[in-house]
Structures are given as C-alpha cells and as structure tokens.
C-alpha cells in the first residue's frame, strides 16, 4: 500500500517538475480530441435527426381519378386492417386543394386560375411504431400499391434513404479521420512522455540501481499519461460545450422552421464518459508506445 | 568470478579472463590505471553490464541467468557509491536517502528514522533538509554513502568515491568505509589513489589493461 502512495507521490513530483510541458501536451491533446468529439457530436445529431424524420413518416395512397365514392368505406376498411397500419384518414380532392392553398399562403391566388381541381383523392396512412423503419414502410407501400383503385403510393423514402446514406458515408469518413486523430494524440502524448524519460534519465537510472522494480519506475509515467489523456479529453469537452452553446444561440431562430425535426443536442452522458475513457485509453496506449521506445535497463 | 571476460560492441575487451573470489566481510581496493577495467568490474557486479564469457556469482546468485525481478532484489543488498555521486540535485539529502527505502514500500515513519540514522552516521544530520545541489562535493559524497548504507547492504561497491574530493575529505570518506567494514560489510573500492590504499592498509586487486595482474596485501 505504501508503495502505491510513493508511486503517486513520485507522479505528483513529475507533474510539478514538468508543469509547462504537461500543460502544452494537455492542450495539444485537447484540441486533437476536440476535433474527434466535434465529429461525434455532428454524426450523433444527424443520426437522431434522421430517426425523428423517420418517426414522422406516413404513407399517402393516391386514388384513381373517378374512384367511386361508394367504394371508399370498403377500401378504407381494407387499408386499416393491413399489418402495421395505425389509422387511415380520407382526404378528398377539395380538402387536398384547400390544404395546398393554405400551405401556399399569399401565393395561393395562382390556384384560382384553375378551371378544374387536378388533385386526386387520397388516404393518409399512419403507421404503428414498430413499422416505422424504411424496410417495413417500403414493404407496406408495395402492398398498398396492389390494392384496386390505388394509383400511386408515396412516402418520401428516397430522400430519407439518401440522407441515411450520407450519414453512413460521414460515419466512415469520420471513423477514418477519428483514427488518424487518435494516432496523432498517441504521438503527442508519447513524445511528451519520451521527453520526460530523457529529462529524468538519471533519476530512472538511480532508481534502478538502488533496486526499484520496473513497475515502480514506470507507473509514475503511466499516471502522467492518464492525466494527459483524461485532462485533454476534459478540455476538449469543455471547449465543445462552449462552442455548442454559442452555435445554439446563433442558429436557434432558424431551427424553428423545421417543426422540431432539427434539434441540435449536446453529447449524451454516455458519449461524454466514453470520450473521457477514450482519453484515458489513448494515454495508456501512448505510455506503452513510449516505454517500447525508451526502456533500456542500465 | 570465473574466467570472466567483458567485451563491448566493436570487440573492445574491457576485462579478460578474470578469476577472483571475494569473501564475505572482505575489504579490497581495486586499482589500476585509467582504462584498466576497474569501473567495468564494479558495473558487472551490480548488473549494469552483462559479462560476455565466464561465470559471475554475487551473494550466491548467478548474474549470467538472473531474471530482472531477482536482479532488482539483489541490488537492494548492494550499496553503490559513484564518483559523480548520482544524487537527485533538486531533492534534499533526506529525500535522496529515503528513495532507497521508498522503493521497497516501507512505512513513512520507518523510512524517516532509518534515513535520519544513515545521515547521522555520515555526519550530515544537521543539514538533512538541504537540497543536494547546494551541498559541497564532500557532503554530496557522504549523502551518497548514506543512501548506499541505509539498506544495511551486504556489499558496498564504490567507484572512485574520492575522485572529486580534496585529500582531507578523501581520508574522512575512507574512515567511513573502514567503519562500515568493521560492521561486517564487504567492500570493493575502485581507486587510482595509492595514498588512500596505504592510508587504509587493505588488500588490493590490481588490474592492468583488463587483466588481473595480482592481489597484494
């Protein structure tokens, strides 16, 4: 137990002696991890945005022009009985036109020139929550399309699919970039530790000569590396948190346009802990790299 | 040591075919001109260098095949005093001496007591809180001796321990060594100062160009 206490004492002494170098290293690690954490923040927000959009998906089944009104109740019943359908709402051509006019607002006058309503009648099909994923929606849309009287089925799946593809590509690109950033972090920390090794070369030699075990010699450096990794991660998160709030203030007005689909949120507690642990892991890894570069026995 | 040879990379032989036995409690000076192999001999005994040929036993342990953890334990039974002291300049005399005990995980109180005793035995108790770099050469050498003694070592090795000291201080250090020897510690002191050898009146191992030239009384 005392040995552990002496190792911590030695680590504290190292930190005191190497204060300025250590601060520089923590700052460098902090900014490198900031890039990584920013990437995690952007990707996680894009993913949750995509999920929110997906949750609001509904299918619109447009009917043939001249579909008999008498057959509407039976079609509605058939659609409502299908697997995954929560509810079915009929939208007549007049209702569709009124809705279009409303959405056009001041420009709706252009519709007054129409001699006849070109919009078809339709059913808005709401989905049960387990069916709110693209594969299930696509399958249901195909079944709806086969119903007699249904001319066309739309659910906006293409652009959502393209959006998810974009997020997937971003994740891969970000993953590669993240690995490079982490490698850079390992280089920064291990170089700082190597400087520490060289600066304390004589002390290490003396420790070994008086019979210190390798763990006694190396553990203070390990603690120092952990401090650099976690300190850098904490600094990165602090800066990111500040940037996030500035960004929120600047663009919060623009978000309201997107009806709550775009909500820019900070990293989840799990992600925050993950980044701190990643900092510690990178610190430990850097320490091992450093030991392998500088570990001669006198 | 049985037929011990030490060659450095490039084929330079620092020691050639040395046969030597030092008994428990003996006191030997190791003498010879510069480059005779005195320092290499001591460095082999503490495992700072590995022999190229032959067999080397220290305290019953074969250094040819000793694992790192055992070498660590062996070093705790050997005190080493260097010509350049090898102290941590930014630490106090107490901290330098305590280092040899802290690595063994002894309780702080025991470390303080034993470090104080060791420094008192070399006459430095009064200035134990001085930083090593603020001390004179003689004081630093005595701190190094205190550090070497604080573990009550079986063997004390000293490499030119008076090389940086004036004659008066050198004799004081030798008096310390004689006192340590009287307590039963085995001593090997490398020096080229024959006046000190005469002063102490101990046996000497003479090296010439890496070979054992003889052992004189």
Interface residues (C-beta under 8 A of the other chain):
Chain A: X1 X2 X3 X6 X17 X202 X203 X205 X206 X207 X208 X209 X210 X211 X212 X213 X214 X216 X297 X298
Chain B: X46 X48 X68 X69 X72 X73 X74 X75 X76 X80 X86 X87 X88 X90 X99 X100 X102 X103 X104 X105 X106 X107 X108 X147 X151
